[in-house]
Amino acid sequence: MANKFISSVLGAKSFIAVSALLLASCAAKRENVLKYVDPNIGTAHSRWFFYTPAAVPYGMAKLAPSTNGHYGNPSGWEAVGYDTRHNSIEGFVHFHEWQVGGVSVMPATGALKTIPGELDKAGNGYRSHFDRKNEIAQPGYYKVLLDDYKVTAELTATKHVGFHRYTFPKSDQSRIILDIGNKQGESDEVTDAAVRMIDDTHFEGFVTTYPKYVHTYDADGHVSMYFWGEVSRKPDDVNTFTTGSIQLHNNTAKGKGAGLTLEYKTQDNEAIELKVGLSYTSTQNAKANYEAEVQGLTFEKAKLQAQETWQQELGKIYVQSTDEKKKIKFYTGLYHALLGRGVANDVNGAFPKHGGAIGQLPKDKSGKFSYNFYNTDAIWGAFWNLTQLWALSYPEHYNDYVHTELEIYKDRGWFGDGIANSNFVSGVGTNFVGLAIAGAYQSGIRDYDTVLAYKAIKENELNWQNRKVGSGKMDVKVFVDKGYVPYTEEDKTDSTSSHFAASHTLEYSFSTFAAAQMAKAMGKEQDYQSLIKYSNGWKLLYDSQQKLMRPKLANSSFIDKFDPYQPWRGFQEGNAIQYTFYVPQNPDALISAIGKDAFNNRLDSIFTLAQKNSFGGGKEIDAFAGIKSIYNHGNQPNLHISWLFNFSGKPWLTQKWTRAICDEFYGTESIHGYGYGQDEDQGQLGSWYVISSLGLFDVKGFTDLRPIIEIGSPAFDMADIQLGNGKNLTIETKNNSAKNVYIQSAEFNGKALSNCWLYRDELMQGGKLSFVMGDKPNTGWGSKTPPPSAQ
């Protein structure tokens, strides 16, 4: 399952300072964890960002093969890019972010072709068949044999530069195609493009696109991508093309469909390399990024550097188990969590602003840029996993995320749940950015203007004047006025109602709780009192007869013809059965409303039934396969539910079901990876596995005044965690096995731990958390004192 990792990485002489520390760390642990990362897991129906092996953590340059990228993304969110069910490659693309894609390169031989061709029509374009037995995908490196051309393609990257090495057969008609002016992945239509040879071996260009979600949510925006590169050998000839035409012996192409071909006569096994600097601001900055990062780097050195970086970052959490599949799931999940977002700023601090303007990151007292600006998918649901992972061991990424959103706020006046070059691109119509920032604040991550952050959070929760569609929460006015959002049958959200009224009410109740806790932490008691009352908005939708959340009309009556299994009617990407448990800010109140025994019986039976369907949509390959089911781990609204038994007096059921989800929803195959073709939004499902398999979670996403950590069922014999504050935490289990999932007893730093939770600030002091496991529940452990609910 896991890809073989080249052993020379460990023994190679370091050429960068950090690698000495890396190798020392590896030697101490006696294992290189990269061998457990398999980027091909879950590549059926995977999203555009998902399969980008030739990249570094949070890099701009994310190189990957594309099997169907030129087909585009008609609705803005569908799976596109690389699919394990396809058997041909149409190019290797540099940019892979949410709503961002472009700059494709393809080697070829034979007759000149300038279109990629169709998947089901052999020979009608420059795409090539390939066999996965001739494919290697590792963190930081990709290699494949293109069967139609007998060309071996290899890719690696630094943060802003893509490296290509193409090894050709003997041919008088070898070429490298730079396909610039066509849509790629989620980028949608190209509005302008250009590419030209500057001299014999250097080229530059750009492509500007109008992604579907930019068009819908930030209509006057656009996404531009720039590049500046070098080819290792002067081409014998250069041709250019645009849509429908080819210009022979030419070196400049402009407009839609723009591209060029570098023509060669090659000897057998002759390698030609490209290094391509990238930027979102200008070709000059693409060149600056190139010059800053490629000095002294051959392809092999760049590959080694990329993989050393991955080893350093992945190695911050080291797990041991005799079950190799668990380690593959763990490190592949962690890999996706560290891959899922990408820097948008250049080495000189320039970053793209809305409308084509260029922003500039400030320098700190030491003259360095203290944070990065990101492109990012929505944070919707990721506060249950990704932000907790960031806060645990990667606070620099959490800090970057907060700063990014504050830059957006300063520029646009609102947070943006999803960001593509400072454009609002959130498709869910809500906005959890404030909650995520509140979680950072309560976790002690405060290296930003906290006064400004609180101001922005409060406005995100309560303000509606001049609110931009792309910032979401367009129904916040009526929520503030009535305490809930009224339902409308129309497919819309405005200041009076929403088609997703019930889920919005539940979400806003949670996020106002987070804002209230931050207000209290900052001594703003009046604001706290104002905000906290909205956290009980869920009570207005609770149908005490059916014991379910039920959408309400503006006249306060429940909707009729109510089907609890029906998705999309009042509930976004889910249904009433799933969303009834969406009260993470106050689980005790929900449990009391339903009744403790009824709550436990219902939730336990839900998981018993859901297990028969792999805790999601079964084996149907579709992102929304599970939204009609009673539990859907393949989508965000459900991801805290298995942890609620800790609040209801039966923590052994949290232990049972979180372990079962880890074992059965997650797989190690190309089709069964994250469910079956489910919605792994930029690393959030992978993060859930990482956190939950460590036996740690917080249903509130660290938004409490004093956050806690719930305890689940640690899946590994040992986990050694480098905490973000520089301390170390070891989680150790005894008698752990596939059957021994229940905690019998626990200790923290030598003292008995009788609760199924502890305060996060205690855990972050580090030390040793020890568990004795068994195959039957110890109903006395952790059941007497539930975690704090309302604060």
Long-range contacts (C-beta under 8 A, 24 or more apart in sequence): 1-38, 1-41, 1-324, 1-325, 1-328, 1-668, 1-669, 2-35, 2-36, 2-37, 2-38, 2-324, 2-328, 3-35, 3-37, 3-38, 3-39, 3-40, 3-136, 3-137, 3-138, 4-35, 4-136, 5-32, 5-34, 5-35, 5-138, 5-307, 9-34, 9-304, 9-307, 9-308, 9-311, 12-304, 14-308, 15-296, 15-301, 15-304, 15-305, 16-305, 16-308, 18-308, 18-309, 18-312, 19-305, 19-308, 21-312, 22-308, 22-311, 22-312, 22-315, 25-311, 25-312, 25-315, 26-311, 26-315, 29-315, 29-318, 29-720, 31-318, 32-311, 33-311, 33-314, 33-315, 33-318, 33-327, 33-331, 34-138, 34-139, 34-307, 34-310, 34-311, 34-314, 34-331, 36-324, 36-327, 36-328, 36-330, 36-331, 36-332, 37-138, 37-139, 37-310, 37-314, 37-328, 37-331, 37-332, 37-335, 38-137, 38-328, 38-332, 38-668, 39-137, 39-138, 39-139, 39-332, 39-335, 40-84, 40-132, 40-135, 40-137, 40-670, 41-328, 41-329, 41-332, 41-667, 41-668, 41-669, 41-670, 41-673, 42-667, 42-670, 42-671, 42-672, 42-673, 42-674, 42-680, 43-82, 43-83, 43-84, 43-670, 43-673, 44-83, 44-84, 44-85, 44-621, 44-670, 44-671, 44-673, 44-676, 44-677, 45-79, 45-83, 45-621, 45-622, 45-623, 45-677, 46-79, 46-81, 46-82, 46-83, 46-677, 46-680, 47-79, 47-80, 47-81, 47-679, 47-680, 47-681, 47-682, 48-73, 48-79, 48-80, 48-81, 48-96, 48-97, 48-98, 48-101, 48-185, 48-186, 49-96, 49-97, 49-98, 49-339, 49-340, 49-377, 49-682, 50-81, 50-82, 50-336, 50-680, 51-81, 51-82, 51-137, 52-96, 52-339, 53-137, 53-138, 53-139, 53-140, 53-141, 53-142, 53-155, 54-140, 54-141, 54-142, 54-155, 54-156, 54-157, 54-162, 54-163, 54-306, 55-96, 55-140, 55-157, 55-306, 55-339, 56-140, 56-157, 56-158, 56-159, 56-306, 56-309, 56-310, 57-309, 57-310, 57-313, 57-338, 57-339, 58-159, 58-338, 58-339, 58-341, 58-342, 58-343, 58-372, 58-374, 58-397, 58-400, 59-157, 59-158, 59-159, 59-160, 59-342, 59-343, 60-95, 60-159, 60-160, 60-278, 60-279, 60-280, 60-289, 60-342, 60-343, 60-344, 61-94, 61-157, 61-158, 61-159, 61-160, 61-161, 61-162, 61-276, 61-278, 62-94, 62-95, 62-96, 62-97, 62-157, 62-339, 62-342, 63-92, 63-93, 63-94, 63-142, 63-155, 63-156, 63-157, 63-162, 63-163, 63-164, 64-92, 64-93, 64-96, 64-142, 64-155, 65-89, 65-91, 65-92, 65-142, 65-144, 65-153, 66-90, 66-91, 66-92, 66-93, 66-104, 66-184, 66-185, 67-119, 68-119, 69-93, 69-101, 69-104, 69-184, 69-185, 70-104, 70-116, 70-182, 70-183, 70-184, 72-183, 72-185, 72-186, 72-187, 72-188, 72-189, 73-185, 73-186, 73-187, 73-188, 73-212, 74-212, 75-212, 76-186, 76-188, 76-211, 76-212, 76-213, 76-216, 76-427, 77-186, 77-213, 77-427, 77-623, 78-623, 79-623, 79-677, 80-185, 80-186, 81-185, 84-132, 84-670, 84-671, 86-119, 87-129, 87-130, 87-131, 88-119, 88-127, 88-128, 88-129, 88-130, 89-127, 89-128, 89-130, 89-144, 89-146, 90-116, 90-117, 90-125, 90-126, 90-127, 91-116, 91-126, 91-127, 91-177, 91-179, 92-153, 92-155, 92-164, 93-184, 93-185, 94-162, 94-225, 94-227, 94-276, 94-278, 95-184, 95-187, 95-225, 95-278, 96-185, 96-342, 97-341, 97-342, 97-375, 97-376, 97-420, 98-186, 98-375, 98-376, 98-377, 98-378, 98-418, 98-419, 98-420, 98-425, 98-682, 99-186, 99-187, 99-211, 99-212, 99-213, 99-214, 99-223, 99-418, 99-420, 99-423, 99-425, 100-186, 100-187, 100-209, 100-211, 100-223, 100-225, 100-375, 100-420, 100-421, 101-183, 101-184, 101-185, 101-186, 101-187, 101-209, 102-180, 102-184, 102-187, 102-207, 102-209, 102-225, 103-178, 103-180, 103-184, 103-207, 103-225, 103-227, 103-276, 103-278, 104-178, 104-179, 104-180, 104-182, 104-184, 105-164, 105-176, 105-177, 105-178, 105-179, 105-274, 105-276, 106-176, 106-177, 106-179, 107-146, 107-149, 107-151, 107-153, 107-166, 107-168, 107-174, 107-175, 107-176, 107-177, 107-272, 108-149, 108-151, 108-174, 108-175, 108-176, 108-177, 109-149, 109-150, 109-151, 109-168, 109-169, 109-171, 109-173, 109-174, 109-175, 110-149, 110-171, 110-173, 111-173, 112-173, 112-175, 112-239, 112-246, 112-261, 114-177, 114-179, 114-241, 114-246, 114-259, 114-261, 116-179, 116-182, 126-177, 138-307, 139-306, 139-307, 139-310, 139-314, 139-335, 140-303, 140-306, 140-307, 140-309, 140-310, 141-303, 141-306, 141-307, 154-299, 156-299, 156-302, 156-303, 156-306, 157-302, 157-306, 158-293, 158-294, 158-297, 158-302, 158-305, 158-306, 159-293, 159-343, 160-277, 160-278, 160-279, 160-286, 160-289, 160-290, 160-292, 160-293, 160-343, 160-346, 160-347, 161-275, 161-276, 161-277, 161-278, 161-289, 161-290, 161-293, 161-294, 161-302, 162-274, 162-275, 162-276, 162-278, 163-273, 163-274, 163-275, 163-276, 163-297, 163-299, 163-302, 163-303, 164-273, 164-274, 164-275, 164-276, 165-271, 165-272, 165-273, 165-299, 166-271, 166-272, 166-273, 166-274, 167-269, 167-270, 167-271, 168-264, 168-266, 168-269, 168-270, 168-271, 168-272, 169-266, 169-268, 169-269, 170-266, 170-267, 170-268, 171-265, 171-266, 172-265, 173-263, 174-263, 174-264, 174-265, 174-266, 175-261, 175-262, 175-263, 175-264, 176-231, 176-235, 176-261, 176-262, 176-264, 176-272, 176-274, 177-259, 177-260, 177-261, 178-203, 178-205, 178-259, 178-260, 178-261, 178-262, 179-259, 180-205, 180-206, 180-207, 180-253, 180-258, 180-259, 180-260, 181-207, 181-242, 181-243, 181-253, 181-255, 181-256, 181-257, 181-258, 181-259, 182-256, 182-257, 182-259, 183-209, 186-211, 186-212, 187-211, 187-223, 188-212, 188-215, 190-256, 190-257, 191-222, 191-256, 192-255, 192-256, 193-253, 193-254, 193-255, 193-256, 193-257, 193-258, 194-252, 194-253, 194-254, 194-255, 194-258, 195-240, 195-252, 195-253, 195-258, 195-259, 195-260, 196-251, 196-252, 196-253, 196-260, 197-238, 197-251, 197-252, 197-260, 200-234, 200-235, 201-230, 201-231, 201-232, 201-233, 201-234, 202-228, 202-229, 202-230, 202-231, 203-228, 203-229, 203-230, 203-231, 203-260, 204-228, 204-229, 204-283, 204-286, 204-287, 205-258, 205-283, 206-283, 207-258, 211-420, 211-425, 213-418, 213-420, 213-425, 213-426, 213-427, 214-420, 214-423, 214-425, 216-427, 217-423, 217-424, 217-425, 217-426, 217-427, 217-469, 217-470, 218-354, 218-423, 218-424, 218-425, 218-468, 218-469, 218-470, 220-355, 221-354, 221-355, 221-421, 221-422, 221-423, 221-424, 222-356, 222-421, 222-423, 223-280, 223-420, 223-421, 223-423, 224-280, 224-352, 224-356, 224-421, 225-278, 225-279, 225-280, 226-278, 226-279, 226-280, 226-281, 226-282, 226-283, 226-285, 226-286, 227-276, 227-277, 227-278, 227-279, 227-283, 227-286, 228-276, 228-277, 228-279, 228-283, 228-284, 228-286, 228-287, 228-290, 229-274, 229-275, 229-276, 229-277, 229-290, 230-274, 230-275, 230-290, 231-262, 231-272, 231-273, 231-274, 232-271, 232-272, 232-273, 232-274, 233-264, 233-272, 235-262, 235-263, 235-264, 236-263, 236-264, 236-265, 237-263, 238-262, 238-263, 239-263, 273-299, 279-346, 279-350, 280-344, 280-346, 280-351, 280-352, 280-375, 280-421, 281-346, 281-350, 281-351, 281-352, 281-358, 282-350, 282-358, 285-346, 285-348, 285-350, 288-346, 288-347, 288-348, 289-346, 289-347, 292-347, 293-347, 310-335, 310-338, 313-338, 313-394, 314-338, 316-393, 316-394, 316-721, 316-722, 317-393, 317-690, 317-694, 317-719, 317-720, 317-721, 317-722, 318-719, 318-720, 318-721, 319-693, 319-694, 319-716, 319-718, 319-719, 319-720, 320-716, 320-717, 320-718, 320-719, 321-715, 321-716, 321-717, 322-717, 323-738, 325-668, 326-662, 326-693, 326-715, 326-716, 328-668, 329-662, 329-666, 329-667, 329-668, 329-689, 329-693, 330-689, 330-690, 330-693, 330-716, 332-668, 332-673, 332-686, 333-666, 333-683, 333-685, 333-686, 333-687, 333-688, 333-689, 333-690, 334-389, 334-686, 334-687, 334-690, 335-686, 336-680, 336-682, 336-683, 336-685, 336-686, 336-687, 337-386, 337-389, 337-683, 337-684, 337-686, 337-687, 337-690, 338-394, 338-397, 338-683, 339-683, 340-377, 340-386, 340-681, 340-682, 340-683, 340-684, 341-374, 341-375, 341-376, 341-377, 341-397, 341-401, 341-682, 341-683, 342-374, 342-375, 343-372, 343-373, 343-374, 343-375, 343-400, 344-372, 344-373, 344-374, 344-375, 344-421, 345-369, 345-372, 345-373, 351-407, 351-422, 352-421, 352-422, 353-411, 353-422, 354-411, 354-412, 354-421, 354-422, 354-423, 359-407, 359-411, 359-422, 370-447, 371-399, 371-400, 371-403, 371-404, 371-447, 371-448, 372-400, 372-403, 372-404, 373-400, 373-403, 373-404, 373-407, 374-400, 374-401, 374-404, 374-419, 375-419, 375-420, 375-421, 376-401, 376-404, 376-418, 376-419, 376-682, 377-418, 377-681, 377-682, 378-417, 378-418, 378-426, 378-427, 378-428, 378-432, 378-681, 379-417, 379-432, 379-433, 379-436, 380-417, 380-426, 380-428, 380-430, 380-432, 380-636, 380-681, 381-432, 381-635, 381-636, 381-637, 381-639, 381-681, 381-684, 382-436, 382-636, 382-681, 382-682, 382-683, 382-684, 382-687, 383-432, 383-435, 383-436, 383-439, 383-701, 383-703, 384-636, 384-639, 384-640, 384-684, 384-688, 384-697, 384-699, 384-701, 385-639, 385-684, 385-685, 385-687, 385-688, 385-690, 385-691, 386-683, 386-684, 386-687, 387-436, 387-439, 387-440, 387-701, 387-702, 388-687, 388-691, 388-696, 388-697, 388-698, 388-701, 388-702, 389-687, 389-690, 389-691, 391-439, 391-440, 391-443, 391-445, 391-702, 391-724, 392-691, 392-696, 392-721, 392-723, 392-724, 393-721, 393-722, 393-723, 393-724, 394-724, 395-443, 395-445, 395-724, 395-725, 396-724, 398-440, 398-443, 398-445, 399-440, 399-445, 399-447, 399-448, 401-436, 401-440, 402-436, 402-437, 402-440, 402-445, 402-448, 402-453, 403-448, 405-433, 405-436, 405-437, 405-456, 406-448, 406-449, 406-452, 406-453, 406-456, 409-452, 409-456, 410-452, 412-468, 412-471, 413-466, 413-468, 414-459, 414-460, 414-467, 414-468, 414-471, 415-456, 415-460, 415-471, 416-470, 416-471, 417-471, 417-472, 423-470, 424-468, 424-469, 424-470, 424-471, 425-470, 426-470, 426-471, 426-472, 428-472, 428-572, 428-573, 429-472, 429-473, 429-474, 429-493, 429-498, 429-500, 429-504, 429-572, 430-472, 430-473, 430-504, 430-507, 430-508, 430-572, 431-460, 431-471, 431-472, 431-473, 432-507, 432-511, 433-460, 434-458, 434-460, 434-461, 434-511, 434-514, 434-515, 435-510, 435-511, 435-514, 435-515, 435-701, 435-703, 436-701, 438-514, 438-515, 438-517, 438-518, 438-703, 439-514, 439-701, 439-702, 439-703, 439-707, 440-702, 441-518, 441-521, 442-517, 442-518, 442-521, 442-702, 442-703, 442-704, 442-705, 442-706, 442-707, 443-702, 443-707, 443-760, 444-725, 444-761, 444-764, 450-522, 454-518, 454-519, 454-522, 454-524, 457-514, 457-515, 457-518, 458-515, 458-519, 458-527, 458-531, 460-511, 460-515, 461-508, 461-511, 461-512, 461-515, 461-531, 461-534, 462-512, 462-530, 462-531, 464-495, 473-504, 473-508, 474-498, 475-501, 475-504, 476-508, 479-504, 479-505, 479-508, 479-534, 479-537, 480-534, 482-540, 482-554, 483-533, 483-534, 483-536, 483-537, 483-540, 484-537, 484-540, 484-541, 484-552, 486-552, 486-553, 486-554, 487-551, 487-552, 487-553, 487-559, 487-570, 496-554, 497-554, 499-568, 499-569, 499-570, 500-568, 500-570, 500-571, 500-572, 501-551, 501-552, 501-570, 502-541, 502-549, 502-550, 502-551, 502-552, 502-570, 502-571, 502-576, 502-579, 503-570, 503-571, 503-572, 503-574, 503-579, 503-582, 503-637, 504-572, 505-537, 505-538, 505-540, 505-541, 506-537, 506-538, 506-541, 506-549, 506-579, 506-582, 506-583, 507-582, 508-534, 508-537, 509-534, 509-535, 509-536, 509-537, 509-538, 509-583, 509-585, 510-535, 510-582, 510-583, 510-584, 510-585, 512-537, 513-585, 513-586, 513-700, 513-703, 514-585, 514-700, 514-701, 514-703, 517-703, 517-704, 517-705, 517-791, 518-703, 520-705, 521-705, 535-585, 535-586, 536-586, 536-589, 538-582, 538-583, 538-590, 539-589, 539-593, 542-593, 544-593, 547-580, 547-593, 547-594, 547-595, 547-598, 547-602, 548-576, 548-577, 548-580, 549-576, 549-579, 549-580, 549-582, 550-576, 565-628, 565-630, 566-628, 567-624, 567-627, 567-628, 568-627, 571-637, 572-637, 573-624, 573-627, 573-635, 573-636, 573-637, 574-627, 574-632, 574-635, 574-637, 574-638, 575-627, 575-628, 577-606, 577-630, 578-627, 578-629, 578-630, 578-631, 578-632, 578-637, 578-638, 578-641, 579-637, 581-638, 581-640, 581-641, 581-644, 582-637, 584-640, 584-699, 584-700, 584-701, 585-700, 585-703, 585-790, 586-789, 586-790, 587-644, 587-647, 587-648, 587-699, 587-789, 588-647, 588-786, 588-789, 588-790, 589-789, 589-790, 591-644, 591-647, 591-648, 596-648, 596-649, 599-648, 600-645, 600-648, 600-649, 600-650, 600-653, 603-641, 603-644, 603-645, 603-648, 603-653, 604-645, 604-650, 604-653, 606-630, 606-631, 606-641, 607-631, 607-642, 607-653, 607-657, 607-660, 611-660, 611-664, 614-664, 614-665, 614-672, 614-675, 614-676, 615-660, 615-661, 615-664, 615-665, 615-675, 616-665, 616-675, 616-676, 616-678, 617-675, 617-676, 617-678, 618-676, 619-672, 619-676, 620-676, 620-677, 621-671, 621-676, 621-677, 622-677, 623-677, 623-678, 623-679, 624-679, 625-675, 625-676, 625-677, 625-678, 626-675, 626-678, 633-661, 633-665, 633-675, 633-678, 633-685, 634-665, 634-674, 634-675, 634-678, 634-679, 634-685, 635-678, 635-679, 636-679, 636-681, 636-684, 639-684, 639-688, 640-697, 640-699, 643-697, 643-699, 643-710, 643-712, 644-699, 646-710, 646-711, 646-756, 646-757, 646-782, 646-786, 646-787, 647-699, 647-786, 647-787, 647-789, 648-786, 649-783, 649-786, 650-779, 650-783, 651-711, 651-743, 651-756, 651-781, 651-782, 651-783, 652-742, 652-743, 652-777, 652-778, 652-779, 652-781, 652-782, 652-783, 654-710, 654-712, 654-713, 654-756, 655-712, 655-713, 655-741, 655-742, 655-743, 655-777, 656-713, 656-741, 656-742, 656-777, 658-692, 658-697, 658-712, 658-713, 659-712, 659-713, 659-715, 659-741, 660-741, 661-692, 662-689, 662-692, 662-693, 662-715, 663-738, 694-719, 694-721, 694-731, 695-731, 695-771, 696-763, 698-760, 702-760, 704-788, 704-791, 705-791, 706-759, 706-760, 706-761, 706-788, 706-791, 707-759, 707-760, 707-761, 708-757, 708-758, 708-759, 708-760, 708-787, 708-788, 709-757, 709-758, 709-759, 709-760, 709-763, 710-756, 710-757, 710-787, 711-743, 711-746, 711-753, 711-755, 711-756, 711-757, 711-758, 711-782, 713-741, 713-742, 713-743, 713-773, 714-771, 723-764, 723-766, 724-764, 725-764, 727-764, 727-765, 727-766, 728-766, 729-763, 729-764, 729-766, 729-767, 729-768, 729-769, 730-767, 730-768, 730-769, 731-768, 731-769, 731-770, 731-771, 732-768, 732-769, 732-770, 732-771, 733-770, 733-771, 733-772, 733-773, 734-770, 734-771, 734-772, 734-773, 735-772, 735-773, 735-774, 736-771, 736-773, 737-773, 737-775, 739-775, 740-773, 740-774, 740-775, 741-773, 741-775, 742-773, 742-774, 742-775, 742-776, 742-777, 742-778, 743-771, 743-772, 743-773, 743-774, 743-778, 743-781, 743-782, 744-771, 744-772, 744-773, 744-774, 744-778, 744-781, 745-771, 745-772, 745-778, 745-781, 746-770, 746-771, 746-772, 746-781, 746-782, 754-781, 754-782, 754-784, 754-785, 755-782, 755-784, 755-785, 755-787, 756-781, 756-782, 756-783, 756-786, 756-787, 757-782, 757-786, 757-787
